[in-house]
Amino acid sequence: MAFVATCIETTARWLNVPYREVYQRMKRVGMIENYILPHYETLHTESRENLAQGLVECLNNWEARQ
């Protein structure tokens, strides 16, 4: 779960919004359970900058589908 927290905090910093907002957005679209956790092995090898960019893009895409 520490990695999930890192993903949320990194994304929040990238977007310049509170981490709670990012958590709620990710939770609402199921991104934590269906993207971050299943792809941990790949995601944790990325730099924080690449991780943030990818997570923001993914979050925006998943939100657009709802």
N, C-alpha and C positions, 0 to 999 in steps of 0.2 A: 504494500500500500504506500510505501514511501515514494516509489516511483510515480504513482498516480498523483500524489501530492505535488511532486516536482513538476509534473506535466501541467497541472492546474495552475500552479504559481508562475511557471514560465509563460504560459499562455496569457495569464492575467497581466503580467508585466508587459508583454508584447502588445497587448491591446490597451494597456493603461486603464484597466478597470479593476474593481475589487475581485479578489480570488473567489469570494462567495458567488458572485455573478457568473463567473466562468464555470464553477462547479454546478450551479443550477442549470445552466445551459447544456453542459455535457450530460448531466443526469437526465434532463428532459428528452434528449435525443438518443440516449442509450450508448453514448460514445465510450464511457468508461468500461462498461461490461462487454461491449461488442467491438471495440477497436483497440483501446489502450491495453487492457489486460491480455487479450489474445495475441497481440502483436508486440508484447514486451521485449522479446528477444531481439527483434529488429530495431524497435524504437529506442531502446536504451543505448544503442551504439552510436546514435546521432549526436551531433553537437547540440547545445541548448538552442542556438540560433536556428538550425535546421529543424529541430524538434518543434520549436514554437511556430515557425512558418508552416510546417506540415499540419500541426494540430489546428491552427487557425483556419487553414484552407479546408480541412476535413470538417471542422465544426460548422463553418459557413455552408458547406455543401449539404451536410446532413440537415441543418436547419431549413435550408431552401426546399428540401424534399417534403417537409411536413406541411 
